[in-house]
Amino acid sequence: MTSTPIISEGLVRHFGSGDKLVKAVDGVDLAVAEGEIFGFLGPNGAGKSTTVRMLTTLLRPTAGRATVAGFDVATQANDVRRSIGVALQDAAIDPLMTGRELLDLQAVLYGIAPSAVKARGDELLERVGLTGAADRRVGTYSGGMRRRLDLALSLIHQPTVLFLDEPTTGLDPMSRITLWEEVRRLNREGTTVLLTTQYLEEADQLADRVAIIDHGHIVSQGTPAELKAGVGAPTLLVRVDVERNDAARDVLARFGELRPTAEGTLGVGLEGGPSQVTAVVRALDEIGAHVHHLELNEPSLDDVFAEATGHRLEGAESAASGEAGGEAGRGDGSAPAAPAGRGRRRSRR
Amino acid sequence: MSAATVTLVPSAPGRGVWWAQTWAMSKRSILAIARQPALVMPSLIFPLFFAALGTSSFGKATVLPGFPRVNSFLDFSLAGSVVQGVLFGSVTGGTALATDIELGFFDRLLATPTSRVSILLGRLAGAAAFGAFQALFFTLVLIPFGVTIEAGLVGVLVITLSGALTGMGIGGFTAAMALKTGSSEAVQGSFPLLFIALFFSSAFFPRQTMQGVYRHVANVNPMSYLVEGVRGLTIDGLTLGHVAGALLVPAAIGVVSIGLSLRALSGRLAAR
């Protein structure tokens, strides 16, 4: 096993051509160390799933190269497949089969000896807490149960590298935490994990290192602590009367760099730290701005994202979910939603 | 979530693993058919309905010049019922493959190191198994109503085998369409075309009683020969020619359709 089980260099994937060219992934460089949980954070359509599909051999790169578990994804695809576990978006599981039948099928597809199939299936069912539901059809499972079964299926052959594409999207908080615990446990046992997510908390909680991707480019990469430290000042969020917004913005700009925020809220990175809050309130009072809301936040990954891209991730996922539908298409050459020619990154002010 | 650890003993890659994978995929296809009775019942009921309707409406047509010597119109209808039922069933199989593509299960399979051909052959084996079941089902259901199989028990076995080959042959076309389009609606949309092809064949009347364009189309329509192979065993008896007709025609169709589906699979994989 290589000490850097996932490497990509200048990985590119385009869909379509001419006016309809979509640059879904446009030069992604990654190096995931053995035993790491690596978070791939970005909004819908950013290129996360397309990158994962290339790394898991489901899509051919347009340019660049990648190795997984020491094997080239383009020229040694079957060796890659034998080494990795994959749980794709949407937990695509045959609803007509039972959990146990699916595990048996998956074991055969990985060439596991028949004598070991049942014991391995039982072990995994117990591991993900589905022993009692093993003989029920998957169509009767809840979303959380499907995700857990999906995880079990991806582990059937004891992979050294695990790809989880938005593993907790759509799950309730309890199911999400259960899955997080299982991912941590797998990682403690030595599995290298690359997970994509659009949830800041998930990346913050789980990942040893995070890469932020936007419009097909990695815009920032590091440990969550490093990334947050890079943002520096805490963010002060202020909401005032709409008609005083412009004046309030000018006031806030005196205290630090303005930061992108949700509609109707102003944000500033307080260069002088929390002690300046009083001065800000006083200055706003002087221009007659009535403060409706005031909130001081330590830097978060959302601040990192905003700093790197010029827009926020938090709240964007719900707005973008309507266009989600799988950014990578279904491997039939169909293009994801993002149009061609979107800038490398939004302006960093 | 807790468990002991099982040490895996992977099988060495080879022909045994390939067969095991193909068989596992076949089992999945057959299970899917067995677990969706509402989806497969029409393919069992409608051909019987048409056979009953034809017998009650056209029973006296058996005395027309050119009509083969039969005990009843039902004897003549059996072959058409078998092929008609298998057409219905094959669309179901193709639709299931397209649904796998639409829902992402196909990608799950492609993410494993399993043979791509096994994925396709497993689906076609399911179509073959269902085709065999349908052929036997129609034969056994219609015997109490007066159908006689002149070729006897061996004839019933050959008809069953012919059903399997027809299921695989027509299933190859619907699988090709599923792989080409990735759309279950497109595959379902092929049914009227298949039905028209069956209508312009000797499934419902002998070619000798037809005239004009209808007869010309039936003469060049492979469906006619598909039906007539089985019909020969039903109304004439066990001859080498009828056995060959019942088996070789669907086998030849299968060679073409499986070739097309393999090409469609290759195209889908290459488009990634």
Interface residues (C-beta under 8 A of the other chain):
Chain A: T56 T57 L58 L59 R60 N78 R81 R82 V86 L88 Q89 D90 A92 I93 D94 L96 M97 E101 D104 L105 Q106 V108 L109 Y110 G111 I112 A113 P114 S115 A116 A119 R120 E123 L124 E126 R127 V128 G129 R137 L153 H157 Q158 T178 E181 E182 R185 G326 R330 G331 D332 G333
Chain B: M1 S2 A3 A4 T5 V6 T7 L8 V9 P10 S11 P13 V17 A20 Q21 A24 M25 R28 L31 A32 R35 Q36 D100 I101 E102 L103 G104 F105 F106 D107 R108 L109 L110 A111 T112 P113 T114 G182 R268 A271 R272
